[in-house]
């Protein structure tokens, strides 16, 4: 089963799909080794890793396609990614979908914010009309090469026009053919329940650590009715704290030894990145 078909099957399964967060190829390999069935990579993490900048539409579609390709190539499980606003109008969306599909992603989402977008859990967001958004989604759906490539429609309308408008929008996105939908940043469990009750089709829950939405467990999200749960900033937040500790320790002690208990060792790292498998492959072809 290819990755797109596998992802669609996992989304439509009775139990919730938890997509582990990754922010580069190494974190993706670690996620896969830890038992992840699928991985999600967001623009928030990508902007931090590639630019050291906030998620504010500074990355181009081409930069993201290259970034995603490296991650997809590192793992054997589906990778679901952020396509921001599609990077323009209908023609831009078509190119974005084709480039991301060639990169190996199993699914992607497009949102209805005004370009340049803002992180979904910040204030001051603006949204485009459904008359502008629906053609972008239809173009994405029509121009995917693999019909199982998952296309998700996201709305940021809740923080701008309220939950009822957000639900109305994602139901339109679902009617247009989207495989899954996503209302960004509900602020109460009641809103989350209303979304799942009134939206026709699979709904994703975005668990942003320290964000605007209640942080719930996968079990609770499943009970509410979500098909998928993601924690997209968790890996980059945790790694940032670990690096702060590393550099502080080096400054204070002039050594990394005090942190050895927090590190993987040399051999463990080589296992993570697949050196034994690489050596086995080389051995099958004999000495060079």
C-alpha positions as CSV (number, residue, x, y, z in Angstrom):
1,X,0.0,0.0,0.0
2,X,1.5,3.4,-0.9
3,X,1.8,6.2,1.6
4,X,-1.2,8.2,0.4
5,X,-3.6,5.3,0.5
6,X,-2.2,4.3,3.9
7,X,-2.8,7.8,5.3
8,X,-6.3,7.9,3.9
9,X,-7.1,4.6,5.5
10,X,-5.7,5.7,8.9
11,X,-7.8,8.9,8.8
12,X,-11.0,6.9,8.0
13,X,-10.3,4.2,10.6
14,X,-12.5,4.0,13.7
15,X,-9.7,4.9,16.1
16,X,-8.1,8.4,16.1
17,X,-4.9,8.8,14.2
18,X,-2.1,10.5,16.2
19,X,0.4,12.1,13.8
20,X,3.8,12.6,15.5
21,X,5.4,16.0,15.0
22,X,8.7,16.3,13.1
23,X,10.7,19.3,12.1
24,X,13.5,17.7,10.0
25,X,14.6,14.4,8.6
26,X,16.3,13.3,11.9
27,X,13.2,13.9,14.1
28,X,11.1,12.1,11.5
29,X,13.4,9.0,11.7
30,X,13.1,9.1,15.5
31,X,9.3,9.4,15.3
32,X,9.1,6.4,13.0
33,X,11.4,4.4,15.3
34,X,9.2,5.3,18.2
35,X,6.1,3.8,16.6
36,X,4.5,6.7,14.7
37,X,2.0,5.6,12.1
38,X,2.2,9.0,10.4
39,X,4.1,12.3,10.8
40,X,3.0,15.9,10.5
41,X,5.3,18.8,9.6
42,X,4.0,22.3,9.9
43,X,5.1,25.7,8.6
44,X,5.6,26.9,12.2
45,X,8.4,24.4,12.7
46,X,9.7,24.7,9.2
47,X,10.1,28.5,9.5
48,X,12.0,28.1,12.7
49,X,14.3,25.4,11.5
50,X,15.0,26.8,8.0
51,X,15.0,30.5,8.8
52,X,15.1,31.0,12.5
53,X,11.9,33.1,11.9
54,X,8.3,33.1,13.0
55,X,5.6,31.5,10.8
56,X,4.7,34.5,8.7
57,X,4.8,33.3,5.0
58,X,8.5,34.0,4.6
59,X,9.2,30.5,3.2
60,X,8.4,29.9,-0.5
61,X,6.6,26.9,-1.9
62,X,9.8,25.7,-3.5
63,X,11.8,25.9,-0.3
64,X,9.1,23.9,1.5
65,X,8.9,21.3,-1.2
66,X,12.7,20.7,-0.9
67,X,12.4,20.6,2.9
68,X,9.5,18.1,2.7
69,X,11.3,15.9,0.2
70,X,14.2,15.4,2.6
71,X,11.8,14.4,5.4
72,X,9.7,12.1,3.1
73,X,12.9,10.4,1.9
74,X,14.0,9.6,5.4
75,X,11.0,7.6,6.5
76,X,8.6,4.8,5.2
77,X,5.5,6.2,6.9
78,X,3.1,8.9,5.5
79,X,4.1,12.6,5.9
80,X,1.3,15.2,6.1
81,X,2.3,18.8,5.5
82,X,1.4,22.4,5.6
83,X,0.8,24.2,2.3
84,X,-0.1,27.5,3.9
85,X,-2.5,29.5,1.7
86,X,-1.4,27.6,-1.5
87,X,1.1,30.5,-2.1
88,X,-1.3,32.5,-4.4
89,X,-4.2,31.9,-6.6
90,X,-5.5,28.9,-8.5
91,X,-2.4,28.5,-10.7
92,X,-0.1,28.8,-7.7
93,X,-2.1,26.2,-5.8
94,X,-1.8,23.8,-8.8
95,X,2.0,24.1,-8.9
96,X,2.2,23.8,-5.1
97,X,0.2,20.5,-5.1
98,X,2.3,19.1,-7.9
99,X,5.6,20.1,-6.3
100,X,4.6,18.8,-2.9
101,X,3.3,15.5,-4.4
102,X,6.6,15.0,-6.3
103,X,8.4,15.6,-2.9
104,X,6.6,12.5,-1.6
105,X,4.0,13.9,0.8
106,X,1.0,11.8,1.5
107,X,-1.3,14.7,2.3
108,X,-1.4,18.5,2.7
109,X,-3.7,21.3,3.8
110,X,-4.6,24.7,2.4
111,X,-5.9,27.5,4.6
112,X,-8.2,30.5,4.0
113,X,-6.1,33.2,5.6
114,X,-5.1,36.3,3.7
115,X,-1.5,36.2,2.4
116,X,0.8,36.8,4.2
117,X,-0.7,34.5,6.8
118,X,-0.1,34.5,10.6
119,X,0.3,31.6,12.9
120,X,-3.1,30.2,13.6
121,X,-2.8,30.8,17.4
122,X,-2.0,34.5,17.2
123,X,-4.3,37.5,16.9
124,X,-4.9,39.8,14.0
125,X,-5.7,37.1,11.4
126,X,-7.7,38.0,8.3
127,X,-9.5,35.5,6.0
128,X,-10.4,35.4,2.3
129,X,-14.0,34.8,1.1
130,X,-15.3,31.4,0.3
131,X,-15.7,32.5,-3.3
132,X,-11.9,32.8,-3.4
133,X,-11.1,29.8,-1.3
134,X,-13.3,27.2,-2.9
135,X,-11.7,27.5,-6.4
136,X,-8.2,27.0,-4.7
137,X,-9.4,23.8,-3.0
138,X,-11.1,22.5,-6.2
139,X,-7.9,23.2,-8.2
140,X,-5.9,21.3,-5.6
141,X,-8.2,18.3,-5.8
142,X,-8.4,18.3,-9.6
143,X,-4.7,18.5,-10.1
144,X,-3.3,15.9,-7.7
145,X,-1.8,13.0,-9.7
146,X,-2.6,10.4,-7.0
147,X,-6.3,10.5,-6.2
148,X,-5.4,9.2,-2.7
149,X,-3.3,12.3,-1.9
150,X,-5.1,13.7,1.1
151,X,-6.3,17.3,0.7
152,X,-7.5,19.0,3.8
153,X,-9.3,22.4,3.9
154,X,-8.5,24.6,6.9
155,X,-10.3,27.6,8.1
156,X,-9.2,30.4,10.5
157,X,-12.6,31.9,10.6
158,X,-13.4,31.0,14.2
159,X,-11.1,33.7,15.6
160,X,-12.4,36.3,13.1
161,X,-16.2,35.5,12.5
162,X,-17.0,32.9,15.1
163,X,-17.6,29.2,15.4
164,X,-20.8,29.1,13.3
165,X,-19.1,30.7,10.3
166,X,-16.1,28.4,10.8
167,X,-18.3,25.3,10.7
168,X,-20.2,26.6,7.7
169,X,-16.9,27.1,5.8
170,X,-15.4,23.7,6.5
171,X,-18.7,22.0,5.5
172,X,-18.4,23.9,2.2
173,X,-14.8,22.7,1.9
174,X,-15.9,19.1,2.6
175,X,-18.6,19.4,-0.1
176,X,-16.0,20.6,-2.6
177,X,-14.3,17.2,-2.1
178,X,-11.8,17.7,0.7
179,X,-10.8,14.4,2.4
180,X,-10.6,16.1,5.8
181,X,-11.2,19.5,7.3
182,X,-9.8,21.6,10.2
183,X,-11.1,24.5,12.2
184,X,-8.1,26.3,13.7
185,X,-7.9,27.4,17.3
186,X,-11.2,26.5,19.0
187,X,-11.0,28.0,22.5
188,X,-13.2,25.6,24.5
189,X,-14.1,22.0,24.7
190,X,-17.7,23.0,23.9
191,X,-16.6,24.5,20.6
192,X,-14.6,21.4,19.8
193,X,-17.6,19.2,20.5
194,X,-19.8,21.5,18.3
195,X,-17.4,21.3,15.5
196,X,-17.3,17.5,15.5
197,X,-21.1,17.3,15.8
198,X,-21.9,19.7,13.0
199,X,-19.1,19.0,10.5
200,X,-19.8,16.2,7.9
201,X,-16.6,14.2,7.6
202,X,-13.2,13.6,9.3
203,X,-12.0,16.5,11.4
204,X,-8.4,17.2,12.6
205,X,-7.6,18.5,16.1
206,X,-4.6,20.8,16.3
207,X,-3.0,20.6,19.8
208,X,-0.6,23.5,19.9
209,X,1.3,23.5,23.1
210,X,0.7,26.8,25.0
211,X,-1.7,27.9,22.3
212,X,-5.4,29.0,22.4
213,X,-7.0,25.5,22.3
214,X,-7.5,23.2,25.3
215,X,-4.7,20.6,25.3
216,X,-6.5,17.2,25.4
217,X,-5.3,13.6,25.2
218,X,-5.7,11.5,22.1
219,X,-8.3,9.5,24.0
220,X,-10.4,12.5,24.9
221,X,-10.1,13.9,21.3
222,X,-11.4,10.6,20.0
223,X,-14.3,10.6,22.5
224,X,-15.3,14.1,21.2
225,X,-15.2,12.9,17.6
226,X,-11.9,13.9,16.0
227,X,-10.4,11.6,13.4
228,X,-6.9,12.9,13.7
229,X,-4.8,14.6,16.4
230,X,-1.6,16.5,15.9
231,X,0.8,18.2,18.2
232,X,2.8,20.1,15.6
233,X,5.1,22.4,17.6
234,X,6.0,19.9,20.4
235,X,9.2,18.6,18.9
236,X,10.7,22.0,18.0
237,X,9.7,23.5,21.4
238,X,11.4,20.6,23.2
239,X,14.5,20.7,21.1
240,X,14.8,24.4,21.6
241,X,14.8,24.0,25.4
242,X,17.3,21.2,25.1
243,X,19.6,23.4,23.0
244,X,19.3,26.2,25.5
245,X,20.4,23.8,28.2
246,X,23.4,22.6,26.1
247,X,24.7,26.1,25.3
248,X,24.2,27.3,28.8
249,X,26.1,24.3,30.2
250,X,28.9,24.9,27.7
251,X,29.2,28.5,28.7
252,X,29.2,27.8,32.4
253,X,31.4,24.7,32.5
254,X,33.3,24.7,29.2
255,X,32.2,21.1,28.7
256,X,29.3,18.9,27.5
257,X,30.0,16.2,30.1
258,X,27.4,17.4,32.6
259,X,24.7,16.7,30.0
260,X,25.9,13.2,28.9
261,X,23.0,11.6,30.9
262,X,20.6,13.6,28.7
263,X,22.2,12.6,25.4
264,X,22.1,9.5,23.1
265,X,25.6,8.0,22.8
266,X,27.6,7.6,19.6
267,X,26.4,4.1,18.9
268,X,22.8,4.8,19.6
269,X,22.9,7.8,17.3
270,X,24.4,5.6,14.5
271,X,21.5,3.2,15.0
272,X,19.0,6.0,14.7
273,X,20.4,7.3,11.4
274,X,20.6,3.8,10.0
275,X,24.3,3.1,9.8
276,X,24.0,-0.7,10.4
277,X,21.5,-1.0,7.5
278,X,23.7,1.1,5.3
279,X,26.7,-1.2,6.0
280,X,24.6,-4.3,5.3
281,X,23.6,-2.8,2.0
282,X,27.2,-2.1,1.1
283,X,28.3,-5.6,2.1
284,X,25.8,-7.2,-0.3
285,X,27.7,-5.6,-3.2
286,X,31.1,-6.8,-1.9
287,X,34.3,-4.7,-1.5
288,X,34.5,-1.6,-3.7
